[in-house]
Amino acid sequence: MTSSFPPDPGHDLPVVVIAGRPNVGKSTIFNRLVGRRQALVADTPGVTRDRKESETTVRGRRIRLIDTAGLEEAAPDTLFGRMRASSESAVAMADLVLFCVDARAGITPADEHFAAWLRRQGRPVLVLANKAEGRQGAAAAMEAFSLGLGAPLGISAEHGEGLADLMGEIADRIPAGPLHPRRAPRRVESEDEDGDVRPPGPLRLAIVGRPNAGKSTLLNRLLGEERMITGPEPGLTRDSVSVMLHDDEGPIQLVDTAGLRRKARIDETLEKMSVSASIEALKMAEVVILALDATLGVHEQDLQIARLIEREGRCCVLALNKWDAVEDRNVTRQAIRDRIEMSLSQMRGIPVVAFSALTGAGVNKLLPTVRRAYEVWNRRVPTGELNRWFEMMVSRHPPPLVQGRRLKLRYITQAKSRPPTFILFGTRTEQMPEDYQRYLVNGLREAFDLPGTPIRLLLRGSQNPYAPTK
């Protein structure tokens, strides 16, 4: 399978891969080098399943750092076999491999096996003896000499010991290249004619949904490579994984997330951390792809996720995966759309794309739909046009009586986009009934072509200067 997108410029950077058996602290080292908690960490073997990547700077040199799943002996068709294949593919493109062992546990047969495998790969290797706190840890780290991969470096990622030496070793061993500037050029934000500030950089896109909806398979299909671990087992993805891709309009930062189950079913600490990472990715996104298993229809949990997307004010695209397995497609599509719009009035007109991530049929329609939905989310309505519409709506359906007095609505203006937010001014406007608010919001959506995006209507009532004050 080949990618239809141009390569990410970040892929020209030196690649540093962290490898080793499970539970030796690879993700903690990754987080330390990146400078923030980006990889999920727990005192449980096999937490990391998919490769985690980030660009970072060590001693003035920019690198592409990759955290990998633990190396284990397993059959290729098993989950651990697929995890190992992903880790091996990362090692194959490394300019430097940080082979991590546990100094407390000592050198195990698995360490020796994979050290021998690494020697055959012909890649530069730096052995890290992690969890080497204090004098005893430093002495234990020397056992790693027996691996035949050169002098080990004793560190403690958890306590931050030896990290300065590690960064120095990485900078010395990666291919020579230009120094990264100490102070990056200031990012200039663009401002449109209506005053909306548009942050620079790629479009931020997240894929969310219930477990086993095919989110990781979709990401692999969009990238054109087997980047994420996939399989029939639900809940394979445990952490949010960010990747870069390009379409015809520019770069996209795409985040695959762990499946979101009903809160009552989430009891393990690790799964709670996974769900927290998924929700954080949703909040940071601009557009959210809600992936559904089309063969199962809309579940109540899907509606809960959609409500969360709407509450966060994010743009949403409904992705009906496994479309190749649906028998009556017209009926299924209409039933799903009706269920969403009946339960979520703010999602009226939501864009829907049906495809099969497994075969690739229809996937090419997804990113253009995402771009169109993003344009709607950013849309501005001129004030004059908005108020002409407003006068027509008020004359067609006058405001209701509240406590025997009719509300006086004066004018409306758009405060911002992302999502489209409007402020309605008048007398006692804050007392407006919800059904009249829905009437106006639906009118905005229809008149100004705002399908599927959340619309915010803020009410501002004027104060009577002659009213008695307390």
C-alpha positions in Angstrom: 0.0 0.0 0.0 1.4 3.4 -0.9 0.5 6.8 0.5 -1.2 9.4 -1.8 0.1 12.2 0.4 3.4 14.0 0.1 5.9 13.2 2.9 5.9 15.2 6.0 9.0 17.5 6.1 9.6 16.4 9.7 10.5 13.0 8.4 13.8 14.5 7.1 15.0 14.8 10.8 17.3 12.3 12.4 15.2 9.4 13.8 15.8 8.3 17.4 13.9 5.1 18.4 13.4 3.9 22.0 13.2 0.1 22.1 13.4 -2.7 24.7 11.3 -5.3 26.4 8.0 -4.3 28.2 8.0 -2.3 31.4 11.6 -1.1 31.3 10.5 2.6 31.3 10.6 3.5 27.5 7.6 5.8 27.7 8.9 7.6 30.8 12.1 8.3 28.9 10.1 9.4 25.9 8.1 11.9 28.0 11.3 13.2 29.7 13.0 13.9 26.3 9.9 15.5 24.8 9.4 17.6 28.0 5.7 16.7 28.7 3.5 13.8 29.4 2.7 12.7 25.8 2.9 8.9 26.2 0.6 6.9 28.6 2.6 5.6 31.5 1.5 3.0 34.1 3.1 0.3 36.2 1.7 -2.4 33.9 3.6 -4.3 31.2 2.5 -3.7 27.6 0.9 -0.3 28.1 2.4 1.1 24.8 1.0 -0.7 21.8 1.3 1.8 19.0 4.4 3.8 18.0 4.3 7.3 19.5 6.2 10.0 17.7 7.2 13.6 18.6 9.7 16.2 17.4 11.9 17.5 20.1 15.3 19.3 20.5 18.3 17.9 22.3 21.4 20.1 22.7 20.2 22.4 20.0 19.5 19.6 17.5 16.0 18.8 16.3 15.2 15.1 16.2 12.2 12.8 15.6 11.7 10.7 18.7 9.8 7.4 18.5 8.5 5.4 21.5 7.7 1.7 20.6 5.9 -1.2 22.1 7.8 -3.7 24.1 9.8 -6.3 22.2 8.4 -9.8 22.9 8.7 -13.2 21.3 5.3 -14.0 19.8 3.7 -15.5 16.7 3.2 -12.9 13.9 -0.6 -13.2 13.9 -1.0 -12.5 17.6 -1.5 -9.1 19.2 2.1 -9.2 20.6 3.4 -10.3 17.3 1.8 -7.3 15.6 3.2 -5.0 18.3 6.7 -6.4 17.7 6.4 -6.0 14.0 5.5 -2.3 14.5 8.5 -1.8 16.8 10.8 -3.6 14.3 9.7 -1.3 11.5 10.6 1.7 13.6 14.0 0.3 14.3 14.5 -0.2 10.6 14.4 3.5 9.9 16.3 4.6 13.0 19.5 6.7 12.9 20.0 5.8 16.6 18.4 3.2 18.8 18.1 3.7 22.5 18.0 0.1 23.8 16.5 0.2 27.2 17.0 -2.4 30.0 15.9 -2.4 33.6 18.9 -2.0 35.9 16.9 -3.3 39.0 15.9 -6.5 37.3 19.3 -7.1 35.7 19.9 -8.5 32.3 17.3 -11.1 31.3 17.3 -13.7 28.5 14.9 -11.5 26.6 17.3 -8.6 26.8 20.1 -10.8 25.5 17.9 -12.1 22.7 16.9 -8.7 21.4 20.4 -7.3 21.8 21.6 -10.0 19.5 18.9 -9.1 17.1 19.8 -5.4 17.2 23.4 -6.2 16.4 22.3 -7.8 13.2 20.3 -4.7 12.2 23.4 -2.6 11.7 21.9 0.4 13.4 23.8 2.6 15.9 22.8 1.6 19.4 23.1 3.3 22.8 22.2 1.0 25.8 20.2 2.7 28.5 20.2 1.1 31.9 17.0 2.7 33.3 15.9 2.7 37.0 19.6 3.0 38.1 19.0 5.3 41.1 21.9 5.9 43.5 25.1 4.0 43.9 23.6 0.5 43.8 21.7 1.4 40.6 24.9 2.7 38.9 26.7 -0.5 39.8 23.8 -2.6 38.5 23.9 -0.7 35.2 27.3 -2.0 34.4 25.8 -5.5 33.9 24.6 -4.2 30.5 28.2 -4.3 29.2 27.5 -8.1 28.7 25.1 -7.3 25.9 28.0 -6.4 23.5 26.5 -3.1 22.4 29.1 -0.8 24.0 29.2 1.1 27.3 25.8 1.5 28.9 24.5 4.8 30.3 22.8 4.5 33.7 19.8 6.8 34.1 16.6 7.1 36.1 13.9 8.5 33.9 11.4 8.5 36.8 13.7 10.7 39.0 15.3 12.7 36.2 18.8 11.4 36.9 21.3 11.2 34.0 19.1 12.9 31.4 21.6 15.7 30.7 24.2 13.0 29.8 21.6 11.2 27.7 20.8 14.3 25.7 24.5 14.9 25.2 25.0 11.3 23.9 22.1 11.6 21.5 23.4 14.9 20.1 26.9 13.4 19.6 25.6 10.2 17.9 22.9 11.4 15.5 23.9 12.4 11.9 25.4 15.9 11.6 23.0 18.6 10.6 22.2 22.2 11.2 21.7 23.4 14.7 18.1 24.2 15.7 17.8 27.9 16.6 17.7 28.6 20.3 14.7 30.8 19.9 12.2 29.8 17.3 10.8 32.5 15.1 7.6 34.0 16.5 4.4 32.4 15.0 2.4 35.2 13.4 -1.3 34.6 13.7 -3.4 35.8 10.8 -6.5 37.9 11.2 -9.4 38.0 8.8 -11.4 41.1 7.8 -13.9 40.4 10.6 -11.3 40.3 13.3 -11.3 36.5 13.9 -7.8 35.3 14.8 -6.9 32.1 12.9 -4.0 30.2 14.4 -1.3 29.1 12.0 -0.3 25.5 11.4 -2.1 22.3 10.3 -5.8 21.5 10.7 -6.2 19.6 13.9 -8.3 16.5 13.4 -9.3 13.8 15.9 -10.9 10.4 15.3 -13.2 9.3 18.1 -15.8 6.6 18.7 -16.6 3.4 20.6 -14.1 0.5 20.7 -13.8 -1.6 17.5 -15.4 1.1 15.3 -12.4 0.9 13.0 -10.6 4.1 14.0 -7.1 2.8 13.7 -7.8 1.0 10.5 -9.1 4.3 9.1 -5.9 6.1 10.2 -3.8 3.5 8.5 -5.8 3.8 5.3 -5.4 7.6 5.3 -1.7 7.3 5.9 -1.2 4.5 3.4 0.9 2.4 5.9 0.3 0.1 8.8 1.0 2.8 11.4 -1.4 1.6 14.1 -1.9 -1.9 15.6 -5.2 -3.3 14.3 -7.1 -6.5 14.8 -10.5 -8.0 15.8 -9.8 -7.4 19.5 -11.7 -4.4 20.8 -9.8 -1.7 22.7 -6.4 -2.2 21.0 -5.6 1.5 21.0 -4.8 2.6 24.5 -3.3 6.1 24.0 -3.9 9.0 21.7 -1.4 8.9 18.8 -0.8 11.9 16.7 0.5 11.7 13.1 1.0 14.2 10.3 -0.4 13.8 6.8 -1.1 16.2 3.8 -4.0 16.5 1.4 -4.3 18.9 -1.5 -5.0 21.8 0.8 -2.2 21.4 3.3 -1.0 19.6 6.4 -3.3 17.8 8.8 -2.4 16.8 12.4 -4.5 13.6 12.8 -5.0 12.0 16.2 -6.3 8.4 16.7 -7.8 7.9 20.1 -8.7 5.0 22.4 -12.3 3.8 22.2 -14.8 5.5 24.5 -17.0 3.2 26.5 -19.9 3.9 28.9 -18.6 5.4 32.1 -20.1 2.6 34.2 -17.9 0.1 32.4 -14.6 1.9 33.0 -13.1 0.6 36.1 -9.4 0.0 35.5 -7.0 2.9 36.2 -5.3 2.3 32.8 -8.5 2.6 30.9 -9.5 5.7 32.8 -6.2 7.2 31.7 -6.9 6.2 28.1 -10.3 7.7 28.1 -8.9 10.9 29.6 -6.3 11.1 26.8 -9.1 10.6 24.2 -11.2 13.4 25.7 -8.2 15.7 25.8 -7.5 15.0 22.1 -11.2 15.8 21.3 -10.9 19.1 23.1 -7.7 20.1 21.3 -9.1 19.2 17.9 -10.8 21.6 15.5 -12.7 18.9 13.5 -13.8 15.6 15.0 -14.5 12.5 13.0 -17.1 10.4 14.9 -16.5 6.8 13.7 -19.5 4.5 13.8 -19.8 0.8 13.0 -22.5 1.0 10.3 -23.5 -2.6 10.8 -24.5 -1.8 14.4 -26.2 1.6 13.8 -26.2 4.4 16.4 -25.7 3.3 20.0 -26.5 5.5 23.0 -22.8 5.8 23.7 -22.3 7.3 20.2 -24.9 9.9 21.1 -23.1 10.7 24.3 -19.8 11.2 22.4 -21.7 13.5 19.9 -23.1 15.5 22.7 -19.6 16.0 24.1 -18.4 17.2 20.7 -21.2 19.7 20.5 -20.6 20.9 24.1 -17.0 21.5 23.2 -18.1 23.5 20.2 -16.2 21.3 17.8 -17.0 20.7 14.1 -18.1 17.1 13.5 -18.1 14.7 10.6 -20.0 11.4 10.9 -18.0 8.5 9.5 -20.0 5.3 8.8 -17.3 2.6 8.7 -17.7 -1.1 7.5 -20.1 0.1 4.8 -19.2 -2.9 2.7 -21.0 -5.2 5.2 -24.3 -3.2 5.1 -27.1 -4.8 3.1 -29.7 -2.0 2.7 -27.5 1.1 2.5 -30.2 3.7 1.9 -32.3 2.6 4.8 -29.2 2.4 7.1 -27.9 5.8 6.2 -31.3 7.5 6.7 -31.9 5.7 10.0 -28.5 6.8 11.4 -28.9 10.4 10.2 -32.5 10.6 11.7 -31.3 9.2 15.0 -28.5 11.7 15.3 -30.7 14.7 14.3 -33.6 13.6 16.4 -31.4 13.2 19.5 -29.1 16.2 18.8 -30.8 19.2 17.3 -27.4 21.0 17.2 -26.1 18.4 14.8 -28.8 19.0 12.2 -27.4 18.7 8.7 -24.2 16.9 10.0 -22.1 15.7 7.1 -22.1 11.9 6.7 -19.4 9.9 4.8 -19.9 6.1 4.3 -16.8 4.0 3.5 -14.9 0.8 4.3 -11.6 1.5 6.0 -10.6 -2.2 5.4 -11.0 -2.1 1.6 -10.5 1.7 1.1 -13.8 2.1 -0.8 -15.1 5.6 -0.2 -12.3 6.8 2.1 -11.2 9.3 -0.5 -14.4 11.3 0.3 -13.6 11.8 3.9 -10.9 14.5 3.9 -12.7 16.8 1.4 -15.8 16.5 3.6 -13.7 17.4 6.7 -12.3 20.5 4.8 -15.9 21.6 3.9 -17.1 21.2 7.5 -14.1 23.2 8.7 -15.1 26.0 6.4 -18.6 26.1 7.8 -17.2 26.1 11.3 -15.1 29.2 10.4 -17.9 31.0 8.5 -18.7 34.7 9.2 -22.0 36.4 8.3 -21.9 40.2 7.5 -23.8 42.2 10.1 -26.1 43.9 7.6 -27.2 40.7 6.0 -27.6 39.2 9.4 -29.9 41.9 10.7 -32.0 41.9 7.5 -32.6 38.2 8.1 -33.3 38.9 11.8 -36.0 41.5 11.0 -37.6 39.0 8.6 -37.6 36.3 11.3 -39.1 38.6 13.9 -41.8 39.9 11.6 -42.7 36.3 10.6 -42.9 35.0 14.1 -42.9 37.9 16.8 -41.2 37.2 20.1 -43.5 35.6 22.7 -45.1 37.2 25.8 -43.2 36.7 29.0 -45.1 37.5 32.2 -47.7 39.4 30.1 -45.1 41.6 28.3 -43.7 41.0 24.9 -39.9 40.8 24.5 -38.3 43.6 22.6 -35.5 42.3 20.3 -33.3 45.0 18.8 -30.5 43.6 16.7 -28.1 40.6 16.3 -24.4 40.4 15.6 -21.9 37.6 15.1 -19.3 37.8 17.9 -17.0 35.1 16.5 -16.7 31.9 14.5 -15.1 28.5 15.5 -18.0 27.8 16.2 -20.4 30.5 14.9 -21.4 32.5 17.9 -24.1 35.2 17.7 -25.2 37.8 20.3 -28.8 39.0 20.4 -29.6 42.3 22.1 -32.9 43.6 23.4 -35.0 44.2 26.5 -35.4 41.2 28.9 -33.8 39.1 26.2 -32.3 36.7 28.8 -35.9 35.6 29.5 -36.4 34.3 26.0 -38.0 30.8 26.0 -35.9 27.9 24.6 -38.3 27.1 21.8 -37.9 30.6 20.3 -34.1 30.3 20.7 -34.3 27.1 18.7 -36.5 28.9 16.1 -33.7 31.5 15.6 -30.9 29.0 15.6 -32.6 26.8 13.0 -33.2 29.8 10.9 -29.5 30.8 11.1 -28.5 27.3 10.1 -30.8 27.3 7.1 -30.4 30.9 5.9 -26.6 31.0 6.1 -25.8 27.4 5.2 -24.4 26.3 8.6 -25.2 22.5 8.5 -23.9 20.2 11.3 -21.9 22.8 13.1 -22.7 23.9 16.7 -24.3 27.4 16.8 -24.1 29.5 20.0 -26.7 32.1 20.6 -25.9 34.5 23.5 -28.6 36.7 25.0 -27.9 40.3 26.2 -30.7 42.2 27.9 -30.5 46.0 28.3 -31.0 47.6 31.7 -33.8 50.1 32.3 -32.2 53.3 33.6 -35.4 54.3 35.3 -35.9 51.0 37.1 -35.4 51.2 40.9 -32.1 49.9 42.1 -31.4 47.9 45.2 
